């Protein structure tokens, strides 16, 4: 899915923009979130951590950004992460998930994919040199980003009784298109970039909140080491089940600008 979505950007951008009119940045890394959440219905509620044993997951992370050097031309950032994990758990109570009832040892699988397409306009304030005790220090540049984040979320949970492998597994699948307002802030100081951004107030039945706090440091030429704290929260209703899922943790990555 991600490659089919990104292919038009690689084809079209060089056709209408010269190298001096736009910059791009690619990011590749690992996302290490703690997970929590619940599945609720009229029969009760089950917990991903306490009932099914999910806590720490790993996900691959990819991002591609385009910044245009034209007034009133919006910038584009596309980021994507993919996680998959499975757990075996011994239940101490009866749980009803989707159309199945579970009261013993269970085998479960979570597949979670999030694609964010952010279109934003940047507003920049250039820094100045400030005299302090007879020496001049650069105050740093500030950038405010305002736009919209179109989020595509795919989340699936499979569950099966281990003692009855002939039983058909129960499953919940979420595929949601969620548009969100986007607000970001960046601070540039020499080889250091601090940033924060948030997407909230969903314009759809499914609810999502995501935010990120991080810093980039240029280690050589246009190669940056990035450390960030990333949170993705999802709430959706599928048939009789209400799913709340939260993945929050650190992201470690490398960014290359060209």
SVG drawing of the C-alpha trace seen along z (x, -y; Angstrom):
<svg xmlns="http://www.w3.org/2000/svg" viewBox="-25 -44 58 73">
<polyline fill="none" stroke="black" stroke-width="0.4" points="0.0,0.0 2.7,-2.5 4.7,-2.1 1.6,-2.6 0.7,-5.7 4.2,-7.3 5.0,-6.5 3.1,-9.5 5.1,-11.9 8.4,-10.5 7.2,-10.8 5.4,-14.2 7.7,-16.4 10.7,-16.5 8.4,-17.5 7.2,-20.7 10.0,-21.7 13.7,-22.3 16.3,-21.2 16.6,-24.8 12.9,-25.2 12.4,-22.3 14.2,-20.2 13.4,-16.7 14.3,-14.6 14.0,-10.9 13.8,-9.2 14.2,-5.5 14.2,-4.2 12.6,-2.1 9.6,-2.9 9.5,-1.2 6.1,-1.9 4.5,-0.7 0.9,0.3 -2.3,0.2 -6.0,0.2 -9.3,2.1 -12.0,3.9 -15.4,3.1 -18.9,4.4 -22.1,5.1 -20.6,8.4 -17.7,6.5 -14.2,5.3 -10.8,6.9 -7.4,5.3 -4.5,5.7 -1.9,5.5 -3.5,7.3 -5.5,9.9 -3.6,10.6 0.0,9.7 0.8,6.8 3.1,4.1 6.2,3.4 6.1,3.6 8.5,2.8 7.6,1.1 9.5,0.0 9.2,-3.7 9.6,-5.6 9.1,-9.2 9.4,-11.3 9.1,-15.1 9.1,-17.8 9.7,-21.5 9.0,-24.0 10.8,-27.4 7.8,-29.3 5.4,-31.6 1.9,-30.2 2.9,-26.7 2.2,-24.1 4.8,-21.5 4.2,-17.8 5.3,-15.2 4.4,-11.5 5.2,-9.1 4.4,-5.5 4.9,-2.9 4.1,0.8 3.9,3.1 3.0,6.7 3.1,8.8 1.5,12.0 1.0,13.2 -0.2,16.3 -2.1,15.7 -3.8,17.7 -7.1,16.0 -8.4,16.0 -11.9,15.0 -14.3,15.4 -14.0,12.7 -16.2,12.0 -14.4,10.5 -16.1,9.9 -18.3,13.0 -16.3,15.4 -16.1,16.4 -12.7,17.2 -12.1,18.6 -8.7,20.5 -5.4,20.2 -5.6,17.8 -3.4,17.0 -3.7,13.4 -2.1,11.3 -2.1,7.5 -1.4,5.9 -1.2,2.1 -0.3,-0.3 -0.6,-4.1 0.0,-6.3 0.0,-10.1 -0.1,-12.5 0.5,-16.0 0.0,-19.1 1.1,-22.3 2.1,-25.9 5.2,-27.1 5.6,-30.5 9.2,-31.4 10.8,-33.9 14.5,-34.4 16.7,-34.7 19.1,-37.5 22.4,-38.0 22.0,-39.0 24.8,-40.7 25.6,-39.0 28.5,-40.2 30.2,-41.7 29.7,-38.6 27.1,-38.0 25.0,-34.8 22.6,-33.6 19.0,-33.3 17.9,-30.6 15.2,-30.4 11.6,-29.5 9.0,-27.9 5.3,-27.5 3.5,-24.8 -0.3,-24.8 -2.1,-22.4 -4.1,-19.1 -3.1,-15.5 -4.9,-12.9 -4.5,-9.7 -5.0,-6.1 -5.2,-3.5 -5.3,0.2 -5.7,2.2 -6.5,5.9 -6.8,8.2 -7.1,12.0 -7.9,14.2 -8.3,18.0 -8.6,20.5 -5.3,22.6 -7.1,25.6 -9.6,25.7 -7.6,25.2 -10.6,26.3 -12.6,23.3 -12.8,20.5 -10.7,17.5 -12.5,14.3 -11.2,11.0 -11.7,7.3 -10.5,5.2 -10.4,1.4 -9.7,-0.5 -10.3,-4.2 -9.7,-7.4 -9.3,-10.2 -8.7,-13.9 -7.2,-16.0 -6.0,-19.5 -2.2,-19.7 0.0,-22.1 3.8,-22.0 6.7,-24.0 10.4,-23.8 13.4,-25.6 16.7,-25.7 20.0,-26.4 23.2,-25.6 23.3,-21.8 20.4,-21.3 16.6,-21.1 14.0,-20.7 10.4,-20.1 6.9,-19.3 3.7,-18.6 0.1,-17.4 -2.9,-16.2 -6.2,-16.1 -10.0,-16.8 -11.0,-14.1 -13.4,-15.0 -14.8,-11.4 -16.6,-8.8 -13.3,-7.2 -11.1,-9.3 -7.4,-9.7 -4.8,-11.9 -1.2,-11.8 1.7,-13.9 5.5,-13.9 8.3,-15.6 11.8,-15.3 15.2,-16.6 17.6,-16.2 21.3,-16.6 23.4,-16.9 26.3,-14.4 27.8,-14.9 26.9,-17.0 23.1,-16.5 22.8,-13.3 20.9,-13.7 20.4,-11.5 16.8,-11.8 15.3,-11.0 11.6,-11.5 8.7,-10.5 5.8,-9.5 2.2,-8.8 -0.6,-7.4 -4.1,-7.0 -7.0,-5.3 -10.7,-4.9 -13.2,-3.1 -16.4,-1.2 -16.6,2.0 -20.0,3.8 -20.6,4.5 -17.0,3.7 -15.4,0.4 -11.7,0.4 -9.3,-2.0 -5.6,-1.5 -2.7,-3.6 0.9,-3.2 3.4,-5.6 7.2,-5.5 10.5,-6.5 11.5,-6.6 15.1,-6.3 16.0,-7.1 18.3,-8.7 17.3,-11.5 19.0,-12.4 18.3,-15.7 18.9,-16.2"/>
</svg>
